[in-house]
Amino acid sequence: MAGITVAESDSVHHTLAATDRLVHTVDLIQFKLRTGPALVSANSMSVVHAHSDEACSRWPQFFSAAKTFGISSFLSVPLPGHGGPLRTLNLYSRDNRGFTGTDVALIQLFALTAAYALHSSQRLYLAHTRAKDLDLALESRGIIDQAKGIIMGTRHVDAEHAFSILIQESQKSNIKLRVIAQQHIAATVGAGHAGTEIRDSRSADN
């Protein structure tokens, strides 16, 4: 089983990806105890390779808990990168001697590829998030402008005063400005529909 953990700080960690749910369980044990192969690898930026006997000796409490889930061997490798949180690639095995020296060499080579793929994925995610934020900002601007126009027309104020009214309502109610603007638009549209229904009803009576 394999997974990638992220160390945001000495006390904040999370599992970024995993091939099995059990990886999350084993990682969580380490996070709570603040010790284990993944954390040691991240803190020392070195390869941590431990069979059952060594793991039991180095992290007795963690090993005892992991053993209850059938995990006996561990291999953790730091993922190279510049800046940002520390990440490690972690392999867990049910065998008492689950990883060989060849496995260690191979996983170190794979870590380079994994780090590059992770970096590329994060850059793509960041670009996608920024695009969404820009779309939302443009959409919000249009909604806010509509609400300003409604306030200008109903309260006979200029654009600056109308915008000030929206801001004051947002701060007073602790509701986002965009939502306040939507409420003004919805109220105006609702009033318009109500007026239409009244006129239609009068026409039908006549």
N, C-alpha and C positions, 0 to 999 in steps of 0.2 A: 504494500500500500504506500502511496506517496501523497505528499501535500506541500504547500508553500505557506509558510508563516511570515507574518510581518511584525516587526518590533517597532511600534510608534515611539516608545520610550522604554525605560527600564521596567515600568510597571504596566504598560498597556500593549497587549499583543492580540492578534487575531489570525485566524486561518483564512487565507485568501482563496485557496482552491484545494480540492482534495479528490482522490480517486475513490474514496470509500468513507462512509459516515463514521466509521471507527477512528479514522484519522482525526476528525474533529474532537472525538471523545478523548483520545490520547493527548492531543494538543491542549485541550481545556484543563486536563490534569496538571500539565506543566505550567500553564498560565496561573493556575490557582496556587500551586506550590512554589512558583517562581524558580523552578529548577528543572533540568532535564536536557537532553541532547540538543534540541532545537534552540533553546535559550542560550546554552553554553556556546553553540556554534555562532549564533548571532552576536553575542557579546565579545567573543574572542576573534571573530572573523576567521575561524579555522575549521577544518574538517573534524567532525566528532564521529568516531566509529566505535561502537560498544556492543559486544556479545552479552549474553545473559549474565554471566558471572561478573564481568566488569561493570555492567549497568547496575547490578544489585549492589556492588561495592560503592559506586560513585553517587548514585541517587536512590538509596534504599526505599524511601517512602514513595517516590515516583514509580520505581520499578515494581514495587509490590502492587500498586494500583493498576499499572499497565498490564501486569501479568494476569490479573483477574479477567482481562479482556482478551487474553491469549497472545499478547505482544511480548516478545522476548529479546529481539535484536533491533539495533538502531543505527541509522547512518544519516548524518545531517551535514549539509554543505552550504556555506554562505553563497548567495548569488551576488556576483560582482555588479557594481554600480557606483555612480558618483552622486553623492548627496542623497537626500531623501531618507526614508525609514530603512532599517536593515531588514533583509529578507533571507530566509533559508529554505532550501529544498530538503525535505525530510522523507526518508524511507523507513518503514516499519515492517518487521517480519515476525511471523509466528515461530520460526525456527530459532533454536538456541544459538546457533551460529549461522545467521541468515545472510551475511554478506562477506565476500572474500576481498582480498586485496585488489583483485581485478575489478570488482564492483566499485571499489573506492575510486580507482583511476578513471573508470568509465563515467561515473556520476560527476566527477569534477569536470570532465569534458562537456557533458550534457548540461551542466550548470551554466556554462557560457552561452549555449544556445537558448536555454530557458530564460536567462536574464535578458537577452536581446529581444526575445519574443514578448516577454512581460513589459519591457520598456516600450516596445512598439505598440502594444495593446493599450497601454496607459496613455500614450501620446494620442492615439486614435480616439480613445474615450474622452480625453480632455478637449480635443477639437470638436467632437460631437456635442459635448456639454456646452461649450462656448457658442456653438451654432444655435442650440436650443435656447440658450439665454438671450441671444440676440433676437431670435424670432419672438420670444416672449416680451422682450423690451419694446420691439416695434409694435406688437399687438397691444401692449399696455398703453403705449403712447396714443394710439388711435382711440382706445376706449376712454382714456383720460381727456383727450381733446373733445370727444363727444359729450362727456359729462360737463366739461367747462362750458361748452356751447349751450347746454340745457340751462345751467345756472345763470349764464349771461342773459339768456332770453327770459327766464322766469323772474329773476331778481333784479334785472336791469343794472348789471355791474360789468366792469371791463374784464378782460381775460385774466389779468394779474390778480384781481380780487376774487374771481371765480376759482382760480387755482388755489389761492390762499384758503378759501372756504373748504375745499376738498382736503387740504393738508390738515387743517384744524379738526375736521371731523375724523380723519384717520388717526391723529394723535390722541384725541379724546376717547375714541372707542377702542383704540389699540388694534385696529383692523387695517390691513394693507390698503394703500392708496388705490390700487387697481380694483380691489373689491368694492371700496366705497364708490368709485366711479361706476362700476357695474350696477350697483344698487340704485344710483340716480337714474341710469338709463332704463333699468327695469321698471322703476316707479313711473317714469314718463310714458313708457310703452304701455304699461298697464292702465294708466289713466286714459291714454288714447283709445285703447280697446273699449274701456268702459263708456267713454263718450260716444263711440260709434254704435255700441249696442243700444244706448238710450235713444239716439237719433233714429235707428232702424225700427225701434219699438214704436216711437211716435208716428213714423211714416206708415207703419202697418195699421195703427189705430185709425189714421185718417183715411 
